[in-house]
Amino acid sequence: MGLPRVTVFSMGGTISSVDSGGKGVEPTLTGEALVSDVPEIERVAEVSAFSFRQAASPEITVRDLAELAAEISGQIDGGAAGVVVTQGTDTIEETSFVLDRLVDREAPVVVTGAMRNPTLPGADGPANLLAAIQVAASDVARGLGTVVVFNDEIHAARFVRKTHTSNPATFRSDPVGPVGWVSEHLPRVVLRPTGKHKLALPTDARESPVALYHVALGDDGRLLPEIEAKGYAGLVVEAMGGGHVPSAIVDTLEDLASRMPVVLASRTGGGEVLRATYGFVGSETDLLERGLIYAGPLDGRKARLLLTLLLQSGASKEEVAHTFDTWLDG
């Protein structure tokens, strides 16, 4: 039997960055070059490589990812056993989360990259790419949705986060940990997240920018009135602790929530937003009663992307609230 077909889409990032004579490394290696530099791939899959974008990861937009999701779906429908996306690590958690919402296929979609560029000793890109292709070509990863494969670990898109600026073991998935790993070139999957929460964007999906507001000690909220004035369609508030803000900004948030979806997330990076533990002005109970939407376990970055996609899909405020409220349902 022939090898499984895997498509690799390159979008730049550290994994493709070399010194071009400028001030530092830049993403110039093509997807074809990345694959050809790892000869072991030939024993794993029949790979087609495309340079979808050639940029540093902060340049990637939601529109780019919607276009990429359509390309991925087309490759899978055309017979690819799986798809790998390479890009910069700064936004891998966001790219994987969006693709997990937009690609509704059983075949694995794997996102990977590198923390050490090809000019450094111990560059991790080749090993990450090989492991990602091994996962994409495997049967055990089917039905997982989009995953991040890094440092021989397999992380579900809905949980994964970058936690260190330079450590190759930067990716973590609190509170569940990796859903699997790669050992001696063999992918192992030991956990499967429940629920898929897929979204379909119309071809004429309108731009629906969502602001992300991080609450800090002594915050007086003077920037909040500018959010609607600047054309944002929604807001995600990264509140303190279990979902708390200073009382000085409560009325402004309530006013915004009467005119646009305002989602209450936590800035902590772990755990769920509370619902009914504290009762002071600015507590989670108070804010939810004022019309803010419960983000559950999603952090601010992922809540922002989910709200963006929901608004682009035409969801009402009630439908937005229902999606967030049922996020953990199977």
C-alpha positions in Angstrom: 0.0 0.0 0.0 1.1 3.6 -0.7 1.9 6.1 2.0 -0.8 8.4 3.2 -1.0 11.8 1.6 -0.3 14.8 3.9 -0.5 18.5 2.9 1.8 21.0 4.5 0.9 24.7 4.5 3.7 27.1 5.5 2.9 30.5 7.0 6.4 31.7 8.0 7.5 32.1 11.6 10.7 31.0 13.4 10.6 27.6 11.8 11.3 29.2 8.4 13.5 32.1 9.6 17.1 32.5 8.4 19.5 35.4 8.4 19.0 37.4 5.2 21.6 40.1 6.1 19.2 42.3 8.0 19.0 43.0 11.7 18.0 39.4 12.6 16.4 36.3 11.2 13.3 36.6 9.0 10.8 34.0 7.7 12.0 33.3 4.2 12.1 29.5 3.8 9.3 28.0 1.7 7.1 25.1 2.7 8.9 23.0 0.1 12.3 23.9 1.6 11.1 22.9 5.1 10.0 19.5 4.0 13.0 18.8 1.9 15.3 19.5 4.9 13.8 16.5 6.7 14.5 13.4 4.6 12.9 11.1 7.2 9.5 12.5 6.1 9.7 10.4 2.9 9.2 7.3 5.0 6.1 8.6 6.7 3.9 10.2 4.1 3.6 11.5 0.6 3.8 15.2 1.2 2.7 18.2 -0.8 4.0 21.5 0.5 2.6 25.0 -0.2 3.7 28.5 1.1 0.3 29.9 2.1 1.8 33.0 3.7 5.3 34.1 4.4 5.2 36.3 7.5 5.9 36.6 11.2 3.0 35.2 13.2 1.8 38.6 14.5 0.8 39.5 10.9 -1.7 36.6 10.6 -5.4 37.7 10.6 -8.7 36.0 11.2 -9.4 36.5 7.5 -6.2 34.7 6.6 -7.3 31.8 8.8 -10.7 31.6 7.3 -9.1 31.3 3.8 -6.7 28.7 5.2 -9.5 26.7 6.7 -11.2 26.6 3.3 -8.0 25.4 1.7 -7.5 22.7 4.4 -11.0 21.4 3.9 -10.4 21.3 0.1 -7.2 19.3 0.6 -8.9 16.8 2.9 -11.9 16.4 0.5 -9.4 15.8 -2.2 -7.9 12.8 -0.4 -5.4 14.1 2.1 -5.1 12.0 5.2 -4.2 15.0 7.2 -2.9 18.6 7.0 0.0 20.3 8.8 0.3 24.1 9.2 3.7 25.6 10.1 3.9 29.1 11.5 5.4 31.3 14.3 4.7 30.2 17.8 3.5 33.6 19.0 0.0 33.0 17.7 -0.1 29.2 17.4 -2.7 28.9 20.2 -4.9 31.3 18.3 -4.5 29.8 14.9 -5.2 26.3 16.1 -8.3 27.5 18.0 -9.7 29.2 14.9 -9.0 26.3 12.6 -10.6 24.0 15.2 -13.8 26.0 14.9 -13.8 26.3 11.1 -12.6 22.9 9.8 -15.3 20.3 10.2 -13.5 17.2 9.0 -12.4 13.9 10.7 -8.8 14.1 9.3 -6.2 15.6 11.6 -5.2 19.2 11.3 -1.9 19.8 13.0 -0.2 23.1 13.8 3.5 23.3 14.6 6.5 25.6 14.5 9.8 26.1 16.3 11.3 28.0 19.2 14.9 27.8 17.9 15.4 29.1 14.3 17.4 27.0 11.8 20.6 29.1 12.4 20.8 28.0 16.1 22.3 24.9 17.6 19.6 22.5 18.6 17.0 24.0 16.2 13.7 22.2 17.0 11.8 22.9 13.7 12.8 19.6 11.8 11.8 17.4 14.7 8.5 19.2 15.3 7.7 19.0 11.6 8.4 15.3 11.4 6.3 14.6 14.5 3.5 16.8 13.1 3.4 14.8 9.9 3.5 11.6 11.8 0.4 12.7 13.7 -1.4 14.0 10.6 -0.8 10.7 8.8 -2.0 8.6 11.7 -5.4 7.0 12.2 -5.3 7.6 16.0 -5.5 11.3 15.6 -8.7 11.2 13.4 -11.6 13.0 15.0 -9.4 15.1 17.4 -10.0 18.2 15.4 -7.1 20.7 15.3 -4.1 19.9 17.5 -0.7 21.5 18.2 2.2 19.1 18.0 5.4 20.4 19.7 8.2 18.9 21.6 6.7 15.4 20.9 3.5 16.4 22.7 0.0 16.6 21.2 -2.2 19.4 22.6 -5.9 20.0 21.9 -6.5 23.4 20.3 -9.0 24.5 22.9 -6.6 24.1 25.8 -3.1 24.9 24.5 -1.2 28.0 25.5 2.2 29.4 24.9 3.8 29.9 28.4 7.4 30.9 27.9 9.2 33.3 25.5 12.1 31.1 24.6 11.8 27.6 26.2 11.2 24.8 23.6 8.8 23.3 26.1 6.7 26.4 26.0 3.3 24.9 25.2 1.1 23.7 28.0 -2.5 22.6 28.3 -4.0 23.5 31.7 -5.8 21.9 33.4 -5.8 18.6 31.3 -2.3 18.4 30.0 -1.5 17.0 26.5 -4.0 14.6 24.9 -1.1 12.5 23.6 2.5 12.3 22.6 4.9 10.8 20.0 7.2 8.0 21.0 9.6 6.3 18.7 7.8 7.9 15.7 4.5 6.5 16.9 1.7 8.9 17.9 -0.3 8.0 21.0 -3.6 9.6 21.9 -4.9 9.0 25.4 -7.5 11.8 25.8 -10.3 13.1 23.6 -12.1 16.4 24.2 -15.9 16.2 24.1 -18.0 18.4 21.9 -16.9 20.0 18.6 -18.4 23.5 18.5 -17.9 24.0 14.7 -18.9 27.2 12.9 -19.6 28.0 9.3 -18.8 31.5 8.0 -20.9 32.8 5.1 -18.9 33.8 2.0 -19.9 37.4 2.6 -19.1 37.4 6.3 -18.8 40.9 7.6 -15.8 42.2 9.5 -16.7 42.0 13.3 -13.7 43.3 15.3 -13.7 42.4 18.9 -11.7 44.3 21.5 -9.8 42.6 24.3 -9.6 44.7 27.6 -7.2 43.6 30.4 -8.3 44.9 33.8 -5.6 46.0 36.2 -5.2 47.3 39.8 -6.7 50.9 40.0 -8.3 50.7 36.5 -10.7 53.6 36.0 -12.0 52.4 32.7 -11.4 55.6 30.8 -10.6 53.7 27.6 -13.8 51.7 27.6 -16.1 54.3 26.1 -13.8 54.4 23.1 -14.4 50.8 22.2 -17.8 51.3 20.6 -16.7 54.7 19.2 -13.8 53.0 17.3 -16.1 50.6 15.6 -15.7 47.4 17.6 -18.6 45.0 17.4 -17.9 43.2 20.7 -15.7 43.2 23.8 -14.0 40.6 25.9 -13.0 41.7 29.4 -10.1 39.9 31.1 -11.2 40.5 34.7 -9.3 39.8 37.9 -9.5 36.4 39.6 -12.9 34.7 39.1 -14.3 37.6 37.1 -13.9 40.8 39.2 -13.4 44.4 38.2 -13.1 47.7 40.2 -16.5 49.2 41.0 -15.5 52.4 39.0 -15.9 50.6 35.7 -19.1 48.6 36.4 -21.6 51.2 35.0 -19.6 51.6 31.8 -19.5 47.9 31.2 -23.2 47.6 31.8 -23.8 50.3 29.3 -21.7 48.6 26.7 -23.3 45.3 27.4 -26.7 46.8 26.5 -25.5 47.6 23.0 -23.0 44.8 22.1 -21.9 41.4 23.4 -19.5 41.8 26.3 -17.9 38.6 27.5 -16.4 38.2 31.0 -13.2 36.1 31.1 -10.4 35.8 33.6 -6.9 37.2 33.3 -5.5 34.4 35.4 -5.0 31.9 32.5 -6.5 29.0 34.4 -9.8 27.8 35.8 -13.3 29.0 35.0 -15.0 32.3 35.5 -17.2 32.1 38.6 -21.0 32.5 38.4 -22.3 33.0 41.9 -19.7 33.1 44.7 -19.1 36.8 45.3 -21.7 39.5 45.6 -19.9 42.9 45.8 -20.3 45.5 43.1 -17.9 44.4 40.3 -18.1 40.8 41.3 -18.9 38.0 38.8 -22.4 37.7 40.1 -22.9 41.5 39.7 -21.5 41.7 36.2 -23.4 38.7 34.9 -26.6 40.2 36.3 -25.7 43.4 34.4 -25.7 41.6 31.1 -22.1 40.4 30.6 -21.7 37.0 29.0 -20.0 34.1 30.9 -16.8 32.9 29.2 -16.5 29.7 31.2 -12.9 28.2 30.9 -11.9 30.1 27.8 -9.1 32.7 28.3 -9.4 36.2 26.9 -7.6 35.5 23.6 -9.7 32.5 22.8 -12.9 34.1 24.0 -12.2 37.0 21.7 -11.7 34.7 18.7 -14.8 32.7 19.4 -16.9 35.9 19.8 -15.4 37.2 16.5 -16.3 34.1 14.6 -19.8 34.0 16.1 -20.4 37.6 15.1 -19.1 36.9 11.6 -21.5 34.0 11.3 -24.4 36.3 12.2 -25.1 34.9 15.7 -27.4 37.0 17.9 -26.4 38.0 21.4 -28.6 35.2 22.8 -26.9 32.7 20.5 -23.5 34.0 21.6 -24.4 33.6 25.3 -25.7 30.1 24.7 -22.5 29.0 22.9 -20.2 30.2 25.7 -22.6 28.8 28.4 -22.5 25.3 26.8 -18.8 25.3 25.9 -18.0 22.3 28.1 -21.0 20.3 27.2 -20.4 17.0 25.3 
